[in-house]
Amino acid sequence: MSDPARFLPLSEATFYVMLALSQQPLHGYAIMQQAEALSAGSVVLGPGTLYGIFGTLEKQALIVKVAEEERRKIYALTELGKLVLAEQVRRLEIMVNSAARLKESK
């Protein structure tokens, strides 16, 4: 399997798309809503951005289309996608912990 670190760092928008898909497969509009909710409103995805991210993630085999209902395509994280997301979370935790330690030392 590919090394998850080679896909990192993820952009903020890509991170929230993958995070939204980490719980269950979703269609684009639901992902846009989830990303906004998960980011406390700091990330608002437009359709163009979202479908650009889908194209990239599909080419990288990090997501896969699992169904199509009416005109809605439903996507899911692949196993590799789950590994990449977990590695990004690990890196973010290091960043937050480092900042907290620095803040505490002041």
C-alpha positions, 0 to 999 in steps of 0.5 A: 500500500502507498505511504500515506505521508506522500499525500500530505499535507492536506489543504484545509478544504480537502481535510474537511471533505475527507473528515466528513466522509470518515463517518459514512459515505455522502453525496456532495451537498451533504459533504458541503454541509458537514464540512461547514458544520465540522469547521464551525463555519470557517470552511464553506465549500462551493461546488467548483471547489468540492468537485475539484477535490473529488477529482483529485481524491479519486485520482489518488485513490483516496475516495471512491464513488460507491453509488449514484442516486438520481443525479447525486454521486455518493463517495466513500473513503478508501482504506488508503484515504482513511490512513491518509486522514489519520496521518493528517490528524496525527500531524495536526495534533503535534502542531496543536500540542507544540503551540500549547506547550509554547503558550504555557511556557510564556 
